[in-house]
Amino acid sequence: MPTKSAKTPAKPATSKPAAETKPAAKPAKAAVAPKAEVKTEVKAPVAKAAAKPEVKQPVAAAPARVEEPKKAVTQRQGFKANEFVVYPAHGVGQILAIEEQEIAGAKLELFVINFIKDKMTLRVPTAKVGNVGMRKLSDPALVKKALETLKGRARVKRTMWSRRAQEYEAKINSGDIVAIAEVVRDLYRSESQPEQSYSERQLYEAALDRLSREIAVVQHITETEAVKEVESQLAKSPRRGAKAEAEADAGSDSDLDGDSDDETVTDEAA
């Protein structure tokens, strides 16, 4: 009998410590949770305080930059944007814009001129327009005078061709429509006349191109129509005589020999 009573108290002793170990694990989890809460509370105020002053400063400086580009120039020295002009060295061109550029620390106003046929864009300082000889288109009365010049008699100097060629080039690049018409008149050859040399033909075509372009813009016609009008006026001019033709050809050939250098001007009669 005493052996049975000793076994019964041993069982409750083992069940009690098992119940006490389970609640001991719970406080370990609760200790980790408060550490995560402290980290989030520290980061949030630092990010807000740093972002506010950086956003406000550039906003205040922005309006000063926007107010700078107020220069929309459309007219200078009597010339306007989109206007056709004559630039002596290149002929008729159109002003696309008047712009300002900074070159070597200095600001310059420039005419932006487009030459459609030559596929070229030229920038000319507005202050140097007078020096380069840029001008407006000729008025209809001056164009009429140039066309009348084409009907006159050709005037050919009895000098070496090299000297005459320089004079023709100077007239072409002068920008004077009447002087250009004189070159066209003097170098024109009809079908019944002897053929031109290569250099003569080049100068003739250059002068014809300059003249026809300006006539086309002034009269609002095509360049082809302007060339036909020029050629119709040339057809009305007196034909060169055989003697004068021979003298003109001799002047061209004398460039090779270096002789015949007098300055006599001949009017070729019909």
C-alpha positions as CSV (number, residue, x, y, z in Angstrom):
1,M,0.0,0.0,0.0
2,P,2.7,2.6,0.7
3,T,4.1,2.1,-2.8
4,K,1.0,3.3,-4.6
5,S,0.9,6.6,-2.7
6,A,4.5,7.5,-3.7
7,K,3.8,7.2,-7.5
8,T,0.8,9.5,-7.5
9,P,2.5,12.8,-6.4
10,A,5.2,12.4,-9.1
11,K,2.8,13.0,-12.0
12,P,1.6,16.5,-11.1
13,A,5.2,17.6,-10.6
14,T,6.0,17.1,-14.3
15,S,2.9,18.8,-15.7
16,K,3.5,22.1,-13.9
17,P,6.8,23.1,-15.4
18,A,5.5,22.3,-18.9
19,A,2.7,24.8,-18.5
20,E,5.2,27.5,-17.2
21,T,7.6,27.3,-20.3
22,K,4.9,28.3,-22.8
23,P,4.2,31.8,-21.5
24,A,8.0,32.5,-21.3
25,A,8.3,32.6,-25.1
26,K,5.7,35.4,-25.5
27,P,7.7,38.3,-23.9
28,A,10.6,37.7,-26.3
29,K,8.4,38.6,-29.3
30,A,7.0,41.7,-27.6
31,A,10.6,43.0,-27.1
32,V,11.3,43.0,-30.9
33,A,8.2,45.0,-31.9
34,P,9.0,48.3,-30.1
35,K,12.5,48.5,-31.8
36,A,10.8,48.7,-35.3
37,E,8.5,51.4,-34.2
38,V,11.3,53.6,-33.0
39,K,13.1,53.5,-36.4
40,T,10.1,54.6,-38.4
41,E,9.5,57.6,-36.1
42,V,13.1,58.9,-36.5
43,K,13.3,58.7,-40.3
44,A,10.0,60.5,-41.2
45,P,10.7,63.9,-39.6
46,V,14.3,64.1,-41.2
47,A,13.0,63.5,-44.8
48,K,10.3,66.2,-44.5
49,A,12.6,68.8,-43.1
50,A,15.3,68.3,-45.8
51,A,12.8,68.4,-48.8
52,K,11.0,71.7,-48.1
53,P,13.8,74.2,-48.4
54,E,15.2,72.7,-51.7
55,V,11.9,73.0,-53.6
56,K,11.2,76.6,-52.7
57,Q,14.5,78.2,-53.7
58,P,14.6,77.4,-57.6
59,V,10.9,78.4,-57.9
60,A,11.8,82.0,-56.9
61,A,14.6,82.3,-59.5
62,A,12.6,80.9,-62.5
63,P,10.6,84.1,-63.4
64,A,13.8,86.1,-63.9
65,R,15.0,83.8,-66.7
66,V,11.7,83.7,-68.5
67,E,11.6,87.5,-68.9
68,E,15.0,87.7,-70.7
69,P,14.0,86.8,-74.4
70,K,11.9,89.8,-75.3
71,K,13.8,90.8,-78.5
72,A,11.7,89.9,-81.6
73,V,13.3,92.3,-84.1
74,T,11.5,92.5,-87.4
75,Q,13.1,95.7,-89.0
76,R,16.6,97.2,-89.1
77,Q,18.3,99.7,-91.4
78,G,15.1,100.0,-93.4
79,F,14.9,96.3,-94.2
80,K,12.2,94.0,-92.9
81,A,12.0,90.2,-92.3
82,N,10.6,88.2,-95.3
83,E,11.6,91.0,-97.7
84,F,13.5,90.4,-100.9
85,V,16.8,92.3,-101.2
86,V,19.7,92.5,-103.6
87,Y,23.1,91.5,-102.2
88,P,25.7,92.5,-104.9
89,A,27.9,89.5,-104.6
90,H,25.1,86.9,-104.8
91,G,22.1,88.6,-106.4
92,V,18.5,88.5,-105.1
93,G,17.8,86.9,-101.7
94,Q,15.1,86.9,-99.0
95,I,15.6,88.0,-95.4
96,L,14.4,85.1,-93.3
97,A,14.9,86.8,-89.9
98,I,16.8,89.4,-87.9
99,E,18.5,87.6,-85.1
100,E,21.0,88.4,-82.3
101,Q,24.1,86.3,-81.7
102,E,27.0,86.5,-79.3
103,I,30.3,86.2,-81.0
104,A,33.6,86.5,-79.0
105,G,31.7,88.0,-76.0
106,A,30.0,90.7,-78.1
107,K,26.4,90.7,-79.2
108,L,25.7,91.2,-82.9
109,E,22.5,91.7,-84.9
110,L,22.5,89.8,-88.1
111,F,20.3,89.6,-91.2
112,V,19.7,86.0,-92.1
113,I,19.4,86.0,-96.0
114,N,18.4,83.0,-98.0
115,F,19.4,82.5,-101.6
116,I,17.0,79.8,-102.8
117,K,18.5,79.1,-106.2
118,D,22.0,78.9,-104.8
119,K,20.8,76.9,-101.8
120,M,22.8,79.2,-99.5
121,T,22.1,81.1,-96.3
122,L,24.1,84.2,-95.5
123,R,24.4,86.2,-92.2
124,V,25.2,89.8,-92.6
125,P,25.7,92.2,-89.6
126,T,23.0,94.9,-89.7
127,A,25.6,97.6,-89.1
128,K,27.5,96.7,-92.2
129,V,24.7,96.7,-94.7
130,G,25.9,99.9,-96.3
131,N,29.5,98.7,-96.6
132,V,28.5,95.5,-98.5
133,G,26.1,97.4,-100.8
134,M,22.9,95.5,-99.9
135,R,19.9,97.3,-101.3
136,K,16.2,97.0,-101.9
137,L,14.7,95.7,-105.1
138,S,14.7,98.2,-108.0
139,D,11.4,100.0,-108.7
140,P,9.5,99.3,-111.9
141,A,10.8,102.5,-113.5
142,L,14.4,101.4,-113.1
143,V,13.6,97.9,-114.3
144,K,12.1,99.4,-117.4
145,K,15.3,101.5,-118.0
146,A,17.3,98.3,-117.8
147,L,15.1,96.6,-120.4
148,E,15.5,99.6,-122.6
149,T,19.3,99.3,-122.3
150,L,19.1,95.8,-123.8
151,K,17.8,97.3,-127.0
152,G,20.8,99.6,-127.5
153,R,23.9,98.9,-129.5
154,A,26.6,96.8,-128.0
155,R,29.7,98.8,-126.9
156,V,32.9,96.7,-126.9
157,K,36.3,98.2,-125.9
158,R,39.2,97.2,-128.2
159,T,41.3,96.0,-125.3
160,M,42.6,92.6,-124.1
161,W,39.9,90.2,-123.1
162,S,41.4,89.8,-119.6
163,R,40.8,93.5,-118.9
164,R,37.4,93.5,-120.4
165,A,36.5,90.4,-118.4
166,Q,37.5,92.2,-115.2
167,E,35.3,95.2,-116.1
168,Y,32.3,92.9,-116.8
169,E,32.8,91.1,-113.4
170,A,32.9,94.4,-111.6
171,K,29.6,95.5,-113.2
172,I,27.9,92.2,-112.4
173,N,29.0,92.4,-108.7
174,S,28.1,96.1,-108.4
175,G,24.4,95.3,-107.9
176,D,23.4,98.0,-110.3
177,I,20.7,96.6,-112.5
178,V,21.4,98.9,-115.4
179,A,25.2,98.0,-115.4
180,I,24.3,94.3,-115.4
181,A,22.0,94.9,-118.3
182,E,24.9,96.5,-120.2
183,V,27.0,93.3,-119.7
184,V,24.1,91.2,-121.0
185,R,23.8,93.5,-124.0
186,D,27.5,93.6,-124.8
187,L,28.1,89.8,-124.5
188,Y,24.9,88.7,-126.3
189,R,25.3,86.8,-129.5
190,S,22.5,85.9,-131.8
191,E,22.3,82.6,-133.7
192,S,23.7,84.2,-136.9
193,Q,26.8,85.5,-135.0
194,P,29.9,83.6,-134.1
195,E,29.9,81.5,-131.0
196,Q,31.2,82.8,-127.8
197,S,34.3,81.6,-126.0
198,Y,33.8,79.7,-122.8
199,S,34.8,82.6,-120.5
200,E,32.5,85.0,-122.4
201,R,29.6,82.5,-122.1
202,Q,30.1,82.2,-118.4
203,L,30.0,86.0,-117.8
204,Y,27.0,86.3,-120.1
205,E,25.0,83.7,-118.2
206,A,26.0,85.1,-114.8
207,A,24.8,88.6,-115.8
208,L,21.6,87.1,-117.4
209,D,20.9,85.2,-114.2
210,R,21.2,88.3,-112.0
211,L,19.1,90.4,-114.2
212,S,16.3,87.9,-114.8
213,R,16.0,87.1,-111.1
214,E,15.4,90.7,-110.1
215,I,13.0,91.3,-113.0
216,A,11.0,88.2,-111.9
217,V,10.6,89.3,-108.3
218,V,9.7,92.9,-109.2
219,Q,7.2,91.9,-111.9
220,H,5.9,88.8,-110.0
221,I,6.7,86.4,-112.8
222,T,8.7,83.3,-113.1
223,E,12.4,83.4,-113.9
224,T,11.8,81.6,-117.2
225,E,9.3,84.3,-118.2
226,A,11.8,87.0,-117.2
227,V,14.5,85.4,-119.4
228,K,12.2,85.4,-122.3
229,E,11.4,89.0,-121.8
230,V,15.1,89.8,-121.7
231,E,15.8,87.9,-124.9
232,S,12.9,89.5,-126.7
233,Q,14.5,92.9,-125.9
234,L,17.9,91.8,-127.1
235,A,16.4,90.6,-130.3
236,K,15.3,94.2,-131.0
237,S,18.9,95.5,-130.7
238,P,20.8,96.3,-133.9
239,R,22.9,93.4,-135.2
240,R,26.7,93.7,-135.1
241,G,28.4,94.4,-138.4
242,A,31.0,91.9,-139.7
243,K,33.8,94.4,-139.3
244,A,33.0,95.1,-135.7
245,E,32.6,91.3,-135.0
246,A,36.1,90.7,-136.4
247,E,37.5,93.5,-134.2
248,A,35.9,92.1,-131.1
249,D,37.2,88.6,-131.8
250,A,40.7,90.0,-132.5
251,G,40.5,91.7,-129.1
252,S,39.8,88.3,-127.5
253,D,42.6,86.6,-129.3
254,S,45.1,89.3,-128.5
255,D,45.0,88.2,-124.9
256,L,47.3,85.3,-125.8
257,D,49.8,87.6,-127.6
258,G,49.8,90.5,-125.2
259,D,49.2,93.2,-127.8
260,S,46.3,95.5,-128.7
261,D,45.8,97.5,-125.5
262,D,44.2,100.8,-126.6
263,E,41.1,102.1,-124.9
264,T,39.0,102.9,-128.0
265,V,35.3,102.4,-127.6
266,T,33.4,101.2,-130.7
267,D,29.7,101.5,-131.3
268,E,28.9,98.6,-133.6
269,A,26.6,99.8,-136.3
270,A,23.9,97.6,-138.0
